Amino acid sequence: MKILFQNCLIYDGSGSPPVSGDVLTDGDRIADAGPVLSALRPDRTIDGGGLALAPGFIDAHGHSDLSILAAPEATGKISQGVTTEITGNCGLSPFPVTERNRDHLNHLYANYGVEITWRDFAGYAAETERRRPAINIAPLCGHNTLRGAVCGYRDEPFDIEQAAALLREQLRQGAAGFSTGLLYTPGCFSAPPEITALLKVLADFKRPYTTHLRSEGNQLLEALSEAVDSCRSAGQEHLHISHFKTSGRANWHKLDDAVRLLASAPLKITADRYPYTESMTQLGIILPDELARYTNDELARHLADPVHFAEVTALLRRQPPERWQTCRLVTTIAPNYAKRNGRVFAEFPDPPLACAEILRDDPSGAMAAFRGMCPDNLRRILNLPYVMCGTDESARPVDYRFGVSHPRGFGSFPEFFGYFKLEEAIRRVTSLPAETFGLAGRGRIRRGYSADLVLFDPAAYRSEADFSHPHRMAGGIKLVLVNGGERSGRVLAR
Ligand SMILES: [Zn+2]
């Protein structure tokens, strides 16, 4: 199939100003791009009407690992113009799978109704492609899943050689890199030598190390130092900071030091950020450390006991009252609360009790947004030369059958565009992430490159999603092609 786009304003992804012209695709490739390609006989001609034609946008940080199987049309992403997503972030990937972590993963992803039958990158990739995803994904291998596959989710000694061998196998099969989520179980149990040992494996493959830092607030600088030191000790050259932020008002002043620390690191540094000042994660992180380290099952059992429930409620009552104004329930299936998704906890009659009840009844699914980021720091971080857009979300359908997402799942890219000149915004969501994650032949409009293309109206391109309507599609996108077609996404193997 040959498709001719005529009369477009072509943004080639390099950051150069646009040029008027035509683009021809042939199968899954771009066959030509130039001022006028009129002598051709395409199968289909699309009049661009002077609108912008750009390489498909790349979500540098997503979590569609299982949602892409359950809802392969990937509406939340494709409706923003995203054609490729980096998955397997924050230490959580859907492989490798052994009998040590299979039940845990099946439980974690239960709401998607997809049974995890595979054991490695190759098996997962085959099952994903069988379902004809609308977008490409490039999966990272996640440390928490890797650790779970070797020793489960508790703080137990384990054989690092076994973990290293499993990681090597995923990278050989094509995983895009290695991610950690050191704030979460069981990554939080890992000491720096463990990460260094695994990064030594990664360094042989010259692929990126992406990290959800051990702390993004009170210990931000220490956590950044740890990430840099782990890379240096392992000979790993490329460090990518996930959703770079200074979390919590008391830590907003740390941005200068954080930026300096990264600038002086003898590494290639990149980062992603979603353009919002409210984060979203499991509600359970509001608990004190010793409880936050419980697995979901352990927490449910703990809170089912009335004495422990009363203790935890009392602990939550010690939170400063402002905390409940900055914490919003995004999604839960807990009875009594499922209809109140999107509300700030301060709107509930007894916020600490509400929080404890939700955690008891829905410890793994309850998600909350925390307003703790500085708008000015957001602007400064986005403008760092190495920062790209990452939604930090899974691709969702418009309805809420798989739960409710943060509005970033539908609005990050148009929001991100608001911070830049158009050609620079496009560069940061195309060629920059393609180079960062080694997506060869993607991220530019150039002969021979993959026919991942977005036709859109920049004047109408805006987010319609907010916390009251988080799944509203962005305006302004006219047409999206992935590998020259629709529902023709692939799992990209390195
Ligand atoms: Zn994360």
Residues whose N, C-alpha, C, O or C-beta is under 5 A from the ligand:
A	BS01	ZN	C90 H212
